[in-house]
Amino acid sequence: ASVRAYELAARSWLREALKSAGAIMLEPIMKVEVVTPEDDTGSIIGDLTSRRGQVTGQETRGNAIAINCFVPLANMFGYINNLRSMSSGRANFTMQFDHYEGVPQNISEEIQAKFA
């Protein structure tokens, strides 16, 4: 048997072992705060929600609104460009790692199919 045959057998065995053990794929969830002028709040919350974000609250800061939410890191790449275009460059954001969470089943299956 060749090295490639052993590699394929090990890969197949590992997939089956993970499936039978009930393993789940985890993703990093970021704590995000967006500070924006009040008139852009609706479109920014809509964009965060479309990125699988969970808005936890908002508060007034002077003439701006601070939106707090949790968003998967994978959905935050390129966010600054969208945020700047939605707010005409007036909004900014900060994010930091918060916790890991299970990837939704449909996305997990898509990722696994890509790397099968």
N, C-alpha and C positions, 0 to 999 in steps of 0.2 A: 504494500500500500504506500501511496505517496504522502508527502507532507500535506498537500492540498486536501486529500481525502480525510486525514485526521482533523484538519482545520474545519472542514465542512461538518464533520460528525460532531465535533465539540460545539460548534455554533448552534447546530440543531438541538443538541442535548441541553444547552444552556437556555435556549428559548422555551423549550418544553418545561424545564425545571422552574423557570421564572413564572410561567403561566400557571403551573399547578400550585405554586406557592402563593399565588395571589399578589405578586409584586406589582407595585404601581409606580409610574413615572412621576417624579417630583419636579417642580419648577420654582425658581426664586420669585418671590413676590416683593415688590418694592413699595415703600411708603412714599407717596408723591404728594407734594403741595404745589399748587398752581396759584400764583397771585396775578389777578387780571382785573382790568377795568370792568365795572358792573355790567355794561352793555354787551360784553362778550361772554358772560357767564354761561348762558344756555348752550351756545355752540360748543364751548369747551367741555362742559359736562357731557354733552352728546358724544363728542369725540372720545373722551375718556371711557365712557360706557361701551362704545364700539370696540375699544381695545381690551375688553373684558375687565374693565376697571370697576371697582366697588366704591362709590362715593360714600364717605363716612360723615361728612359734614362740611359746612362752610361758615365763614365768619367775616364780618366787615372789618377792614383795616383802612381807616381814613376814607379815601374815595375809591378803594379797591376791594375786591372780594378774594379771600383765600379759600381755595377748595382743597379739601383733604380727601385722599382716596388711596386704595391699594390696587396696583396694576402689575400683571406679570411682566417681568423684565423683557421677555421676548417681544412684547408688544410696544415697548418704549423706544426701540431703535428708530431714529429719524423723527422723534416726536417734536424736537425743538423747531424743525422746519414747519411742521403743521401748526404748531402753537403760534409761531411768529406770523404766519400768513393769516390765521384766524383773527388775530388781535392787532394786525398792522404793526407788529413789532413791540407792542406795549406790555405784553404778558411775559412772565418768566416762571420757571419751576425749579424745584429741588427734588431729589429723590435719594433714598437710602434703602439698603436691604432691610427687610423686616422679618420674613420667615419663608419657609418652603410650604408648598401646597400641592396636592395631587393635580396632575394635568387632566382635563376633561377627557372622557373616553374617546370621543370622535377625533380629537387632536392627537391623542396618544396613538391611536390606530394609524392615523395619517403619517406620523413620524416613523412608526415601526415599518410601515409599508415602504417608505422612502429608503430605509436602510436595510431592508431584507435582502 
